[in-house]
Structures are given as structure tokens and as C-alpha cells.
């Protein structure tokens, strides 16, 4: 399954990406081998994700989220947290 995700970095900033293995990607980020942006802002925490059947769909969603203002991303995260208080997901499309 392909996922679009948002991480909260140690400095409070948000990072958006996509992957076909969310658990592995989160471990890679926290090992300092993920995106250049996150390497300097460890540790990171998964705060939001959506799952898609295709890579193209996940990448399109990543592109849209990256263009959102920070306040809109925070509303997205909070809405998910209210719907699923014990996790950052699930969401499928």
C-alpha cells in the first residue's frame, strides 16, 4: 500500500512525503537516513497518513499537501486525531 504522510520534526516543523512502506520509511527517517530536511531535525514523529492503492495517487496527494499552508496541515492533523484518538490514521482512498 502506498502512503502519503506528515511527520512532526523535533523543532516543530512539518515534513510531508510518500512511501510504499510507511513503517520502514519512518525508521529510515529516525535513523538519519531519510530526507535531507529531516536529518537535521530528529527525532520525527508520524502525525498523519493516508493510504492509496497506487504510487501516483499517493504522490499527487503529497504534492497537494505540500502546497497547503501550515495552518491547513495542522487542521488536517487535528481532524484525524479527533476521528482516531489512538492513532494518526487510518485513511484510505
C-alpha positions, 0 to 999 in steps of 0.5 A, a space after each residue: 500500500 502506498 502512503 502519503 504522510 506528515 511527520 512532526 520534526 523535533 523543532 516543530 516543523 512539518 515534513 510531508 512525503 510518500 512511501 510504499 512502506 510507511 513503517 520502514 520509511 519512518 525508521 529510515 527517517 529516525 535513523 538519519 537516513 531519510 530526507 535531507 530536511 529531516 536529518 537535521 531535525 530528529 527525532 520525527 514523529 508520524 502525525 498523519 497518513 493516508 493510504 492509496 492503492 497506487 504510487 501516483 495517487 499517493 504522490 499527487 496527494 503529497 504534492 497537494 499537501 505540500 502546497 497547503 499552508 501550515 495552518 491547513 496541515 495542522 487542521 488536517 492533523 487535528 481532524 484525524 486525531 479527533 476521528 482516531 484518538 489512538 492513532 494518526 490514521 487510518 485513511 484510505 482512498 
